[in-house]
Amino acid sequence: MKDLTQNDADALIAKLGAAARDAAIVLAEATAERKHAALISAADAIIASEDAILDANAEDMRFAEAKGLSPSMLDRLKLDPARIRAMAEGLRSVAAQPDPVGRVLTEWDRPNGLHIQRVATPLGVIGVIYESRPNVTADAAALALKSGNAVILRGGSESLHSSAAIHKALATGLKDAGLPEAAIQLVPTRDREAVAALLRAQGLIDVIVPRGGKGLVGLVQREARVPVFAHLEGICHVYADGDADLEKARRVVLNSKTRRTGICGAAECLLIDRAFFAKHGGVLVQDLLDAGVEVRADGELSAISGTVAADPSDFGQEFLDKIIAVKLVDGVPDAITHIRRYGSGHTESILTENDATAERFFKGLDSAILMRNASTQFADGGEFGMGAEIGIATGKMHARGPVGAEQLTSFKYLVTGDGTVRT
Amino acid sequence: MKDLTQNDADALIAKLGAAARDAAIVLAEATAERKHAALISAADAIIASEDAILDANAEDMRFAEAKGLSPSMLDRLKLDPARIRAMAEGLRSVAAQPDPVGRVLTEWDRPNGLHIQRVATPLGVIGVIYESRPNVTADAAALALKSGNAVILRGGSESLHSSAAIHKALATGLKDAGLPEAAIQLVPTRDREAVAALLRAQGLIDVIVPRGGKGLVGLVQREARVPVFAHLEGICHVYADGDADLEKARRVVLNSKTRRTGICGAAECLLIDRAFFAKHGGVLVQDLLDAGVEVRADGELSAISGTVAADPSDFGQEFLDKIIAVKLVDGVPDAITHIRRYGSGHTESILTENDATAERFFKGLDSAILMRNASTQFADGGEFGMGAEIGIATGKMHARGPVGAEQLTSFKYLVTGDGTVRT
């Protein structure tokens, strides 16, 4: 949908951005208690608004069905009482986290008597661009508020009414706590030009977080003139080393692939050390086949009955489905080379009982998350204990891995002297 | 100077960038000892190459004089034995700092038995674009190497021969320590198109650090498609509160303005609380006048003999000279409002004995560095105890304030389980 001119869209975002910047100044000084109160009050308001949210969602569903959205898109859009309760729980769980703002990150004294502190501060204004899941409205707003940032939310056009109803409850929370309503703003239009305007809003928006598929994230990464926290793909690898414990390996491989196949932390490629294969044969492949996974096997692994021969393009693929590429490698150096070439820097796991081999894997790779004897499906802010995440970043600037409230902060230096001058 | 086509320049930077990325992989795994050895050996090589460096510098000086460079530019370009020794000392001082790579930044356990560590890693490849000071070649290379990053240096066209001679010594250090020579590369051309190519080298360069005047920094900030650590201006404020100690205030104001006027941490504006003025009159202004500073005074301060009346444009000006703008304000709230409006987010100092007032200043402002009873001239990585700095950043992403080796790192998560799967 495009009706707004570029100028109209820029003016709209400039207006939202200016209000957000003013709100950010108030938020930066807001006490932990006040932000906590706003989150709890917003959670209560979400529960109290269940009927209104469901009505709004029904309207969005009619629109989306008429538009012919896929069943999985419709499922993401759909709200029910359980999902509304989960949203409120999410707000309470973020509220319960320690406040990340004002923490003294480090401090030291200088020989001249100066005392220097590095103290966490909010980033400022965060833009969140997401697709059809309306719950992102609540999750992203909660993390932004917790970290003292103003947020401008731009939900998928399909979820406009649902997001507006959720936003109304969040506004109640802000109001109850005496915080400015512009702390959480929703872009009030389905027009796509508003997304383009957000992406070029240098000086108004400090960071953009896209939540959605590769199409959305790729667009944001290409077009944004402001910093972006994101991952384009989660091409996660599991490497079964010759020194792996067989039972742990079987458990972790199966869980990494099959627990949920549509999340970015799902394994897309299994690398099997020739030494492992010599000891244990194709057991890992057989487990996957037995679980109904399509196994695209390279080289001699394709001799295992039930597999299909891998195409070179299967390596470096994000299937997000019950499909996995498997390949034999010559120990950890070969695994590292493969992952460096085909990985997306998201999450990789090594299965080994050998500390030196694990260390080599940890040192030789530079993905955001490296695991040992653990499922790649743990790549998640909640599982990391961050309360929630606004997304997972594979860039190396500022935030990396699961982005929780702490990663939405910057810092400043506070220097105290006693009439101290530089000679 | 422009002879390269855009394609030629992109190809040149792609070649340097690919070599840098390969070197970065080796550097990321290099031990602290090896990097230390390379820095010490490079320092020795700089001392041993004194004659060659001076010869190269003489050639640059002839070129620069023929080009009609200003005396201050010529002074920045000029090397002598003392400046060469200082460069070698800089390398040794960076070597002596703790190695920032591999530090466990934080770690915690999860109820399911997972142990999570956040560990410092190099950023990757750093591009440094600088003007005529040839010593930046050594300083920037040292900080990049210490933090395990490869660096591509693009010095001012005037300093091409000096930088090449210094670079040769640095290469000796790398070679002696068995590190790849592509860890420190110099763009081998005066062509300006190479700068443009660096700025658009997404995927090859992880961050650009510009070192130089407002023209260079502004160009880099406008054009870069990769992240930039920089400050455009240092419009630093000193606020003399009504509760200031008079003698400390006199000392700090004078030092903040006059110690060196050409650095980014020099004060450009003095805000005097009306309560301070009522107690002490124009003593701070008189001190500045006595030190030969041109005082551009607002309102009733302009009645002080020797001042000139301030123009509105004097506020928010970076003079980098013996000039200061002064103004009366109504306490710390008014000072905060003024600084928020006119400051550049670099460094501000409050002079007060009142803890609550100081805290209000620290909370209400969001400059990279806030000081109390200390000279703004301390805004410097060396003075912060970082050994050296590659620059000062006023952005809020990743690095902020003085950028030392530690700020040139990112992190990754290392997660250890015991066959742990997600339910």
Interface residues (C-beta under 8 A of the other chain):
Chain A: I25 A28 E29 W108 R110 L114 I116 T121 L123 G124 D206 V207 P227 D245 E247 K248 A249 R251 V252 L254 N255 S256 R259 R340 A358 F362 K363 G364 D366 S367 A368 I369 L370 M371 R372 N373 A374 S375 Q377 F378 E383 F384 G385 K396 M397 H398 R400 G401 S410 F411 K412 Y413 L414 V415 T416 G417 D418 G419 T420 V421 R422
Chain B: I25 A28 E29 W108 R110 L114 I116 T121 L123 G124 D206 V207 P227 D245 E247 K248 A249 R251 V252 L254 N255 R259 R340 A358 F362 K363 G364 D366 S367 A368 I369 L370 M371 R372 N373 A374 S375 Q377 F378 E383 F384 G385 K396 M397 H398 R400 G401 S410 F411 K412 Y413 L414 V415 T416 G417 D418 G419 T420 V421 R422
